Amino acid sequence: MKRACAVILAVFLVVSFAYAQGQFGTAGEAKALMKKAVTYLKANGKDKAFEAFNNKKGDFVNKDLYIFILDLNGKVLSHGANEKLIGKDMMETKDKNGQLFIKKMVDLANAKGKGEVEYYWDHPVSKQVAAKVSILEKVGDLIVACGYYK
């Protein structure tokens, strides 16, 4: 029991320190990055925008924030953190609680044009399941999104 408490405390301290050091993006930073991506996409078109969004050292990656693009069928067209996901159909992907979160994003984009979807995903530092929110906006036949951990 003491060991489990020590591990939980250690994880809490690492994550708290990382947040204090500004290593993780905030909701405000995610919204700003999303807005910047939408503007860039509209001004430069898909090809140039996808190239910029996929660049892990570029202007569309900030701390643990990155842009990803979905089509209206849940296929990943661009991803600033994991290029292996590009081209994959993610519509049936479930979060840690069994929620079809990509389908939820597509449905929201089609119904309202923009919004936020909360789901549960492994945190990159703590490796623990954590609440994540993806902010999204439909631009033509694309969904532009950026997620942050709560």
C-alpha positions as CSV (number, residue, x, y, z in Angstrom):
1,M,0.0,0.0,0.0
2,K,2.8,2.4,0.9
3,R,4.5,1.6,-2.4
4,A,1.3,2.3,-4.4
5,C,0.9,5.7,-2.6
6,A,4.5,6.5,-3.3
7,V,4.1,5.8,-7.0
8,I,0.9,7.9,-7.2
9,L,2.6,10.7,-5.4
10,A,5.7,10.5,-7.7
11,V,3.4,10.6,-10.8
12,F,1.5,13.6,-9.4
13,L,4.7,15.5,-8.7
14,V,6.2,14.8,-12.1
15,V,3.0,16.0,-13.9
16,S,2.6,19.0,-11.5
17,F,6.2,20.0,-12.1
18,A,5.8,19.7,-15.9
19,Y,2.6,21.9,-15.8
20,A,4.4,24.4,-13.6
21,Q,7.3,24.5,-16.1
22,G,4.9,25.2,-18.9
23,Q,5.6,21.9,-20.8
24,F,1.9,21.2,-21.4
25,G,-0.5,23.4,-23.4
26,T,-3.5,25.0,-21.9
27,A,-7.0,25.3,-23.3
28,G,-6.3,28.9,-24.4
29,E,-3.1,27.9,-26.2
30,A,-4.9,25.0,-27.9
31,K,-7.7,27.4,-29.1
32,A,-5.1,29.9,-30.4
33,L,-3.2,27.2,-32.2
34,M,-6.5,25.9,-33.8
35,K,-7.5,29.4,-34.9
36,K,-4.0,29.9,-36.4
37,A,-4.3,26.5,-38.3
38,V,-7.8,27.3,-39.7
39,T,-6.6,30.7,-40.9
40,Y,-3.5,29.1,-42.5
41,L,-5.5,26.3,-44.2
42,K,-7.9,28.8,-45.7
43,A,-5.1,31.0,-46.9
44,N,-2.7,28.3,-48.3
45,G,-4.8,25.3,-49.2
46,K,-4.6,21.7,-48.2
47,D,-1.2,20.6,-49.6
48,K,0.8,23.5,-48.0
49,A,-1.2,23.4,-44.8
50,F,-0.8,19.6,-44.3
51,E,2.9,19.9,-44.9
52,A,3.1,22.6,-42.2
53,F,0.8,20.8,-39.8
54,N,2.9,17.5,-40.1
55,N,6.2,19.3,-39.3
56,K,6.9,18.3,-35.7
57,K,9.3,21.3,-35.3
58,G,7.1,23.7,-37.1
59,D,4.7,26.5,-36.2
60,F,1.8,24.2,-35.5
61,V,3.4,22.2,-32.7
62,N,3.6,23.9,-29.3
63,K,4.6,22.0,-26.2
64,D,2.3,18.9,-26.3
65,L,-0.2,20.6,-28.6
66,Y,-0.4,19.8,-32.3
67,I,-2.9,20.0,-35.1
68,F,-4.6,17.0,-36.7
69,I,-6.9,16.9,-39.7
70,L,-9.7,14.4,-40.3
71,D,-12.0,14.0,-43.3
72,L,-15.7,13.7,-42.8
73,N,-15.4,9.9,-42.6
74,G,-12.9,9.9,-39.7
75,K,-9.8,9.3,-41.8
76,V,-6.6,11.1,-40.6
77,L,-5.2,13.3,-43.3
78,S,-2.6,15.2,-41.3
79,H,-1.2,14.7,-37.8
80,G,1.5,16.8,-36.1
81,A,2.5,14.2,-33.6
82,N,2.3,10.8,-35.3
83,E,2.7,10.5,-39.0
84,K,1.9,6.8,-38.8
85,L,-1.8,7.7,-38.3
86,I,-2.0,9.6,-41.6
87,G,-4.3,7.7,-44.0
88,K,-5.9,5.6,-41.2
89,D,-9.6,5.3,-40.7
90,M,-10.2,6.2,-37.1
91,M,-14.0,6.3,-37.0
92,E,-14.3,3.1,-34.9
93,T,-11.4,4.1,-32.5
94,K,-12.5,4.0,-28.9
95,D,-11.1,5.9,-26.0
96,K,-10.2,4.3,-22.7
97,N,-13.8,4.3,-21.6
98,G,-15.1,2.8,-24.9
99,Q,-16.4,6.0,-26.4
100,L,-16.2,6.4,-30.2
101,F,-14.5,9.8,-29.8
102,I,-13.6,10.3,-33.5
103,K,-17.1,9.5,-34.6
104,K,-18.3,12.0,-32.0
105,M,-15.9,14.6,-33.5
106,V,-17.3,13.9,-37.0
107,D,-20.9,14.1,-35.8
108,L,-20.3,17.3,-34.0
109,A,-18.5,18.9,-37.0
110,N,-21.4,17.9,-39.3
111,A,-24.1,19.1,-36.9
112,K,-22.7,22.3,-35.5
113,G,-19.5,23.1,-37.5
114,K,-17.4,23.4,-34.4
115,G,-17.1,22.5,-30.8
116,E,-15.2,20.3,-28.3
117,V,-15.1,16.6,-27.5
118,E,-13.9,15.2,-24.3
119,Y,-12.4,11.7,-24.1
120,Y,-9.9,9.7,-22.1
121,W,-6.5,9.0,-23.4
122,D,-3.1,8.0,-22.0
123,H,-1.2,11.1,-20.8
124,P,2.2,11.3,-22.5
125,V,4.2,11.9,-19.3
126,S,2.3,10.2,-16.5
127,K,1.2,7.3,-18.8
128,Q,-2.0,7.4,-16.8
129,V,-5.4,7.7,-18.4
130,A,-6.4,11.4,-18.4
131,A,-9.2,13.6,-19.7
132,K,-8.4,15.2,-23.0
133,V,-10.4,17.7,-24.9
134,S,-10.1,18.2,-28.7
135,I,-11.3,21.6,-30.0
136,L,-12.5,21.2,-33.6
137,E,-13.8,23.2,-36.5
138,K,-15.1,22.1,-39.9
139,V,-13.5,23.8,-42.8
140,G,-15.1,22.7,-46.1
141,D,-14.8,18.9,-46.1
142,L,-12.1,18.8,-43.4
143,I,-12.1,18.8,-39.6
144,V,-9.3,20.8,-38.1
145,A,-8.6,19.8,-34.5
146,C,-6.2,20.4,-31.6
147,G,-6.4,18.6,-28.2
148,Y,-5.2,19.4,-24.7
149,Y,-5.2,17.5,-21.4
150,K,-7.4,18.9,-18.7
